[in-house]
Amino acid sequence: MDSVSLALLGQDWALWIAFLFSLLLCTLLAGNYAPAKFAQYLLVGVSLGYLGVLLVQHVLRPRLFTPLWEAPLGQWRLWLGLLLGLLLWVAAAGQLWLRPRPGVPSSNRRQNSHTFLQSIGVIPTALMLGVSVSAVLLGLLQGSLWPQFWSTSVAESLVSVLVLLLTTAALLHWTMPTSQLTADQPVYQPWWLQQLLVWWGGLGKRALWFAAGVIFARLLAAHLSLLIARFQFLLLTFQKSWLWQVADRIWQLLVGWA
Amino acid sequence: MNVMHCPHCGTTNRVGSNFCNRCGVNLNSDERTVGATSSPSPIAPLPTSRTRQPDVGKWPDAEPNEAGERAEFPVEEEQAANAPANNSPSSVSPTATTTRRLVAGIEGLLDPLQIANEGSDQPETLALPVTAEPFAMSMEQVRRIRGLLTNDPVLLDRPGTVNYQPPNRLHLPWLMILLTLAVALPILLDLFGPIGAPVQWPGVAEAHTLIDTLPADTTALVIWAYDAATAGEMDLLALPLVSHLLARGIQPMVVSQLPGGPAMAQRLFDRATAGLLADDGVQLPADRALAIQAGYLPGGAALLSWVAQDPATALTRHVPASATDFLRTDVALARPALTIVVAAQAEAVQQWLEQGQPLQYTPTLAFTSAGADPILRPYLASGQLSGLVSGFDGAFAYQQLRTIKLAVAEEALLNRHLALQNWGHFAVLLLLLLGNLAAWGRGGTRG
């Protein structure tokens, strides 16, 4: 290995680690075997570690601890946030250490402590869930349903009718599959209504297949892009290696000799 | 409160319950033995003779044996099992004993010992309520239960109406290896053609025009919603956008709700800046930062409404100290003239459109992966999105509209990627064709 290759290897050590783990992850193409699992576990572990450091460095310290340390009075919002966070921490700790385990006798005191800690953890959990659910529901109404319902112009009313028809057809297919409609069962409605429902549900089934096909095709294109990018990365990294340079030199000699 | 005890497991149930809350036994099958009382009825003490017997748990065969007899349960016992039960605990007749043997066999399947022996000093005894006769079932019922437990379930009463055939086996590893070869071989053999021209879907030209007509020094809020996992596709997709923003002198204010998002954004801005600096025809502003990295924003979708309503306050609380001075200037305090969501998943764009845009009323552009396109297309049709660039092909079409080219290496990378994408699509089409031909050759079996 010449000095140039050594220098490249020394400078691009992060690139070489990425190269190695890309190779390990690419073994997923042949199946989820040990190299791929090892790379996945390491990736998850490193990601969680990074997230922990990020939360302490960029969230807790600058936005909570430092302002409270510098001016503890008058920061009731931050104190409230700290209190809710502590409640969640205590509840999580209780769940970890005081949780009744199968086959292990648990004293009444331990059970009572566990129940109490779980109950105080309900407050921040309920707050988070409630805020999230209300935000999602409100957003769904104001950002998706309402604008898309009213944005269609008269000229596009045919498209709206088609969308409405296909949506209701897909719902009908999900709630009452065509096989149930055509089954040899007592019919309580007029025959033409049943035929209409069969036709409508069948249309929904085909619409679902069509939509799934479109989404699958675009997902395939996205993942193909990821695969190509990874191969290009592997190739570019490999071209920097000593092995590639030797092989290239030999190839040039052979070509020149021929 | 009036309660009744389950004759099977002893669990306390409310009077009037049809089934036991614990074991599901029908409590109405023999009401006269249940004993609905205002106080718990005592479970009868167990006679010591009712220990586990070797023959307890033997089941009558559903089918006769070779001798044509049901050897384990003679006819007399079957008749005895059908006889009415006796309520009196003291008068346990041989008939009742026989029935209890059968009951013990059924309960052996349900494992009642652990339930009945809680607090008992006799772990080997069966704590059955002798006062009750809970399972006065006929032999036919017993055989049917056993058949249900041992035979494979029958989905339809009309076997033969569904002619289901298992689908042909899908050899996924082989498919993946073929697809890999279709992509890797052109790389190794330098087959970077044919390139062709990607289709310019609606939304690409609109996005380009909107950015191209913004005045210089305008603030644009950029929500960065991808990280290293999808960088292979998204970097190439976002590079023309970032290069365009910087070349136009627009001030991007980058925020991310993904932990790895800020680092990815910084990396791509550095890459685009290096490419522009190499171009003599581009003048980058020297008196200010090219982009403000507002960093990681925790809080999920709920925080987006705050960012939309009061971006200066929301972001000033979260940005690094080095960027705070700029955010306090008039330029940044004004509402951003444009919001751009760069996202690998459609959900990130939807979150902004649902939480932020209804409060901000600024145009929104989406640069997303190809997989997110079908979900976001209706938002473009409704006018909520002013432009949509999706997938690598969309980014290529976007770059074609620009007058300033990327760096030579980046342009070459885009061209090579497009050619390889074509090879990959060709391989997929070939696989679909061959698969259908193979299925057709095998007699048209539908999977």
HADDOCK unambig.tbl for C-alpha pairs under 7 A between the chains (distance, minus, plus):
assign (segid A and resid 29 and name CA) (segid B and resid 173 and name CA) 6.40 0.50 0.50
assign (segid A and resid 29 and name CA) (segid B and resid 176 and name CA) 5.73 0.50 0.50
assign (segid A and resid 29 and name CA) (segid B and resid 177 and name CA) 6.66 0.50 0.50
assign (segid A and resid 30 and name CA) (segid B and resid 173 and name CA) 5.07 0.50 0.50
assign (segid A and resid 31 and name CA) (segid B and resid 173 and name CA) 6.61 0.50 0.50
assign (segid A and resid 51 and name CA) (segid B and resid 259 and name CA) 6.20 0.50 0.50
assign (segid A and resid 132 and name CA) (segid B and resid 302 and name CA) 6.49 0.50 0.50
assign (segid A and resid 135 and name CA) (segid B and resid 302 and name CA) 6.06 0.50 0.50
assign (segid A and resid 139 and name CA) (segid B and resid 354 and name CA) 4.27 0.50 0.50
assign (segid A and resid 139 and name CA) (segid B and resid 355 and name CA) 5.22 0.50 0.50
assign (segid A and resid 140 and name CA) (segid B and resid 354 and name CA) 5.96 0.50 0.50
assign (segid A and resid 142 and name CA) (segid B and resid 354 and name CA) 6.29 0.50 0.50
assign (segid A and resid 142 and name CA) (segid B and resid 358 and name CA) 6.98 0.50 0.50
assign (segid A and resid 143 and name CA) (segid B and resid 353 and name CA) 5.62 0.50 0.50
assign (segid A and resid 143 and name CA) (segid B and resid 354 and name CA) 3.76 0.50 0.50
assign (segid A and resid 143 and name CA) (segid B and resid 355 and name CA) 6.97 0.50 0.50
assign (segid A and resid 143 and name CA) (segid B and resid 358 and name CA) 6.51 0.50 0.50
assign (segid A and resid 144 and name CA) (segid B and resid 354 and name CA) 6.40 0.50 0.50
assign (segid A and resid 148 and name CA) (segid B and resid 382 and name CA) 5.52 0.50 0.50
assign (segid A and resid 151 and name CA) (segid B and resid 382 and name CA) 5.33 0.50 0.50
assign (segid A and resid 152 and name CA) (segid B and resid 382 and name CA) 6.61 0.50 0.50
assign (segid A and resid 215 and name CA) (segid B and resid 371 and name CA) 6.51 0.50 0.50
assign (segid A and resid 215 and name CA) (segid B and resid 374 and name CA) 6.16 0.50 0.50
assign (segid A and resid 218 and name CA) (segid B and resid 370 and name CA) 5.20 0.50 0.50
assign (segid A and resid 218 and name CA) (segid B and resid 371 and name CA) 4.61 0.50 0.50
assign (segid A and resid 219 and name CA) (segid B and resid 370 and name CA) 6.30 0.50 0.50
assign (segid A and resid 219 and name CA) (segid B and resid 371 and name CA) 4.07 0.50 0.50
assign (segid A and resid 221 and name CA) (segid B and resid 370 and name CA) 6.34 0.50 0.50
assign (segid A and resid 222 and name CA) (segid B and resid 233 and name CA) 6.84 0.50 0.50
assign (segid A and resid 222 and name CA) (segid B and resid 369 and name CA) 6.16 0.50 0.50
assign (segid A and resid 222 and name CA) (segid B and resid 370 and name CA) 5.02 0.50 0.50
assign (segid A and resid 222 and name CA) (segid B and resid 371 and name CA) 5.71 0.50 0.50
assign (segid A and resid 222 and name CA) (segid B and resid 391 and name CA) 6.56 0.50 0.50
assign (segid A and resid 224 and name CA) (segid B and resid 421 and name CA) 6.94 0.50 0.50
assign (segid A and resid 224 and name CA) (segid B and resid 424 and name CA) 6.90 0.50 0.50
assign (segid A and resid 225 and name CA) (segid B and resid 232 and name CA) 6.84 0.50 0.50
assign (segid A and resid 225 and name CA) (segid B and resid 233 and name CA) 5.32 0.50 0.50
assign (segid A and resid 225 and name CA) (segid B and resid 421 and name CA) 6.75 0.50 0.50
assign (segid A and resid 226 and name CA) (segid B and resid 230 and name CA) 6.87 0.50 0.50
assign (segid A and resid 226 and name CA) (segid B and resid 232 and name CA) 4.81 0.50 0.50
assign (segid A and resid 226 and name CA) (segid B and resid 233 and name CA) 5.21 0.50 0.50
assign (segid A and resid 228 and name CA) (segid B and resid 183 and name CA) 6.64 0.50 0.50
assign (segid A and resid 228 and name CA) (segid B and resid 417 and name CA) 6.92 0.50 0.50
assign (segid A and resid 228 and name CA) (segid B and resid 420 and name CA) 6.90 0.50 0.50
assign (segid A and resid 229 and name CA) (segid B and resid 232 and name CA) 4.92 0.50 0.50
assign (segid A and resid 229 and name CA) (segid B and resid 233 and name CA) 6.82 0.50 0.50
assign (segid A and resid 230 and name CA) (segid B and resid 232 and name CA) 6.53 0.50 0.50
assign (segid A and resid 231 and name CA) (segid B and resid 184 and name CA) 6.87 0.50 0.50
